[in-house]
């Protein structure tokens, strides 16, 4: 186990992992539990996106009962909790939009096809990295330094549980559900976010800004006017803590197990083989790794095959890239090149649709019998392969001398 953990850490600290690159962009729009389109995953994304928007709206509405005056309601935006929850809500909405887009237009990518990382996947990755780590940090700071355990959740304080507790529960659940990977070397995303907020907090307070209760600080433990040294120390510790929480998110999410499909990244192929407990040497070339991947890939199971087997049928898969060996091809070709070509006199869609239905309705058993030529074509291919294999090359002698070229060849 120690060896596997050290191997995992070694693989994680690769220079390429510092950047926002991943061989399968569809990984950012699907579930960890299903490699492909999933309507249930879309429901998961839609429910949480609506929930986050609702919590933000409720937080803004309840300020009318907790602030001293109406003008202070906007000051809710100076709190780290609200800023981080806005990032969380943006990540949730972007996650939903991306999942819907891939579900409709890029289903092949959801199945693991290799595809370059578009900018919107990178943006979602950054938002997710920030919101995940900040959920841990915000919740910890609140329950340790801010929450009044004597008052509890009286009155409108119940909203604090949703912004300092339920948010963390969501993040943990989402890390277990989504296939989006977490990289240790992406810690700088949340570090930059933490530094920017610390600078804003200091500048805002020192410039005379107040919180929604007209106190001359945002958080009591970050009073830059009275205790600048303590405030600096706490801010620094919080920023360093974000790195630890990035590591915690990485451990909750677990290993990124992407099945490569025509992958070109050697590190990704090595990572997949490691997850399958397949031995390999780091010096092995990509072609050697691809061969091991093909030998250790789990067989693909289709729902249609399982259903057919339950009724006593076996689904025979047609060979790819050999349309002449597919019995349906000559039938469809006859419909297009025969019936449709003779009768199609218009480009009106409803008329074309009617002709298509008529063409397929006119397929007879005799028409299907013409497809019996497929086995003959296949036998011809096989015989050609055998013929090539048994061809004997005539022996030849090349005499060695001062000048040797193709003209000196003697057969």
N, C-alpha and C positions, 0 to 999 in steps of 0.2 A: 504493500500500500504506500509506503514511504517513497519507493522508487517511482510509482505511478504519479504521486503528488509532485515530486521534484520534476518529473518529465513534463507534467502539465504546466508548472510554473515556468520552466525553461522555454516551453513553446509559447507561453503567453508574452514573454518579454522579447518579442521580435520587433525589429525596427518598423516593419510594415504595419504592426498592430497599433502603432502610435497614431496612424492616420485613419481617416474615415473611409476605409476600403473593405469591401466584402465581396466574394465571388458570386454570391446569389442574392440579388436585391429582393427577391420574393420572400426571403427569410424575415423581412421587416413587416410583412403584412399577413402572416399566418400564425397558426398555433404551433406550439412545440409538440403537440400530441397528434397532429395530422399534417402530413406533407402534401398539401394540395388545397383546393378551394373548400371552404367550410362555412356554411350559412350560420351554424351555431357560433362560430368565432365572430361573425359580423354582429350577431345579437349581443355577445359579450362586449364588444367595442361600443356599440350604440348605447347600451345601458349605462356604462361608466362615463361615456362622454356627456350624456344627459345629466347624470348625477353630479359631475364636477361643475357643469354650468349652473345647475340648480343651487349647489352649495355656495358658489360665488355670488349668485344673485341674492340668496338668503342672507349671506354675511353683509352685503351692502344694504339690504333693506333693514336689518336689525340695528344698524348704526343709529337710526333715528331715535331709538329708545336708550342708547347708551352714551351718546356724546352730549357735551354741554350746550352746544348750539348747532344750528343747521350747517354753518360754514365748516365745522370740523368733520363732517361726514366724509369728505374726500380724503382726509388724513389717514384713513384706513389703509391707503396705498403705501404708506411709509413703513409698514410693518413687514418684517422678513416673512412672516407667515403668509400674508396675502400675496406678496410678490412671488413666493415659491408656489403658492397654490394656483396663481395665474399661469405659471410655467407648466404645472401639472395638468391644468385644464387644456392648455394649448396642445400639450403632448397627447392628451386623450382625444381631442378633436382631430388632430393631424393623423393619429393612429387610425381612427375611424375612416377618415377620408381616403387614406392610403389603402386600407384593407378593401374598401368598396371598389376603388379604382383597379386594383390588381385582380379582384374577384371578377370584374366585368371584362377587362381588357387584356390582362396578362396572367391568365390562369396557368400557363406553362411555367412561368417563373415561380409560382406558388408550389409547383411540384419539384422544384430544385434545379431548374435550368440555369446555366451560367449566364449572367447578364451584368453589365456594368452598373455601378452605383449612381443613380441619378441624384440631383441636388436635393430633392425633397426627401429621399431616404436618409441622406446625411443630416439634413435639418432635424428630422424626427429623432435620429440617433442622439444628437446633441441635447435636444429637449428631454429625452428620456434619461440620459445620464445625469443631467442636472436635477430633474424632478425626483429621481430615485434616491440619490444621496441626500438631497435637502429634506425629503420626508423623514429620514432617520434623524438628521440633525435638528430640525425644527421641533420634532416631537420630544427629543431628549432635552433640549434647552427649556422647553415649556414646562415639562413635568418636574424638572430639577430646579429651575431658577424662578419660574413665574407663577405657576399654579398655586392658588390659595386653597389649601386642603380644608380649612375651616369653613370657607364659604361654599366650596364644592361647585355644583352646577345649578345654583339657584337662579331663577329668573331666566334671562336671555343668555346666560353663560353656557347653556347646553351646546351652542354652536361651536364652542372651543373643542369639544370632543371630535367633531367632524373634521376640523382643520388641524388637529394635533394628535389624532388617534386613528380615525377611520381612513385618513389619507395614507398612513403607514400600512394599515391592513391591506388596502388596495394595492399598494406598491409591491408588497410581498406576494400577494396572490397573482398579480400580473406578471411578475418575474417567473413564476412557476408555470404560467399559461402560455405566454408569448414566446415565439422562437427568436425574437430579437436578441442578439448576443450582447454581453457586457464585457468590455475590455478593461483590464487593470490600467493600461497605459492611457486610457481616456480620462484619467483623474484630473487632468488640467482643465477640462471643461467646467467642472464644478468649482475648482480652485479659482479660476478667473471670475466666475459668478460670485463666489464668496468675497473675493477681494473688491470687486466693484461695489457690492452692497456695503462692505465695511467702510469704503471711502465715502460713499453717499451718506451713510449714517453719521460719520464724523463731520463732514462738511455741513450737512443739514442742521445738526445740533449746534455746532460752533457758530453758524450763521444766524442763530436765534430761532430756529425752527422748534415747534412743539408737537406733541402727539395729540390724539383726539380728546385728551383730558386736560389740555393746556399745560402739561408738564414740560419742562425744558430738557427733555430727553425723549427718545423713542422707547427705549427699554431702561428700566431703573438701574440695571447692572451695567449699562453702557452710558454712563453719564460723563461725556467728554469734557464738560465744563469743570466738574469737581474732581474727577478721578481719571484723567487722561491716560495715566500709566496703566491702571487696572483695565480700563476699556481697551487699550491696545493689546494687552496680554490676552484678554478674553477673546478678542477678535482673531488674534493670531492662532490661538488654540482651536477656535471654531473652524478656521480655514484648514488647518492641519487635520482636524477631525473629518473634514469632507473626504480626504484621501482614504482614511480608514473606512468610511461608509461606502466609498466606491468599491473597496475590496469586499465589504460585506455584501453589497449588491451582486458582485461577481460570484461569491460563494452561494448565495441564494439561487441565482439564475442557473448555475451549474455550467457544464461544458457545452460548448457550441458543437452540436453533432449534425453537421450538414453533409449529406451524401453528395459527393462531387459528381457532376454530369458534365463531361468534357472540361474539367477544371484545368487551368494552366498554372495555378499557384501550387508550387511544390509543398509549401508549408501546410496548406489546407489538406492536401492529399495525405501527408504524414499524420496530420491531426486525426483524420478520419480512420486511418489504419490503426492508430493507437486506440481510438475508441472501440474498435472491433477486436482489440487484443491480437492483432496480427503483427508479427515481428518483421522488422525491416532495418536496413542499415541507412544511416543518414547520408551516406555517399551514393545511394542508389539514384539513378536518373529518373526523370518523370515517366518515361515509357515503362520502366520496371515497376514503378509505383502504380501506374494505370493498370498494368497487368494484374497486380495483386488485388487492386480494387475490384476489377471485373470478376476475379475468382472468388472474392469474399462478399460480394453484394448479395443481399438477401433477395430471394425471388419475389417478383412483383405479383401481388394477388389482386385480382379485379373482382368487384362485387358481382358483375355479370357472370363470371365463371363460377362463383360459389352458388349463385342462384340456379344456374343451369345444371350444376352437378346435383343439387338437391332434387331435381326432377329427372335425373338420369341422363342428362345430355353433357356432351363435352364440346367446349368452344375451341375451334381450330383457328389459330391466329394466322393471317395471311402474311407472306414475306414482304418486308418493306423494300422499297426501291426496285421492285420487279413487278410492275403493274400487269405484265403479260401473264404472270402466274396467279393472278387474282381472278377468280371466276366472275366476279361482279363487274370487272372492268369492261370486257367486251359487250356485256349486256347494256351497261350505261353508255358505252360508246355508240352502240346501235341506236339507242334512244336519242342521243344528241346529234349524231351524224346522219341518222336515217330519218326517223319520224319528225324530229324537231326541224331539221334542215328543210324537209319537204313542205311542212305545214306552217312554219313560223313566218307570218307576213306582217307583223306589227311589233312595236316595242312597248305596247301597253302592258303593264305588269300583270294585270288580272287575266289578260288573254294568254300571256306566256305561262302563267301558273296553271291555267286550264290545260294547255298543251302538255305541260310536264306530267300532270295527273293522267292525261289520256295516254301518254307514251308509256308510263309505267304500268298502266292498266292493260296495255296491249302486249305485255311480256307473256309469252306462252311457254308451256313445258318444252316445246321444240326449240325455242330460243335459248332456254337454259341448257339444253343438250349440246348446243354448239360450244359450250365452255369446256367440254370434255377434252378439248385440245390442250388444255393447261398441263395435264400430266405428260402429254407427248412432248411439249416444249421443255418441261423440266428434265425428262429423260434425255432429250437432245443436249441440254446443257451439261448434264452429268457425263454423257458420252464424249463431249468435246473436251472436258477436263481430263478424262482418261486418255484420250488420244494425244493430248499435249504431253501428258506424263510419260507415255511410252515411246515418244519420238526419239530415235537414236541419232546422235550427232555423228557424222562421218569422221573417222579418225584422220588426223592430219599430222604432218611433220614440218617443223620450222627449222631449217638448217641454220646453224649459227655461223656467221661470217662477219666480214667487215661491214656489210650493209644488209640489214634485215628489215623488211617492211612487208606490207600485205602482198606485194607482187612476188615475193619469194616463197609464199606458202605453197606446199605441194600436197595434194590430196590423193 
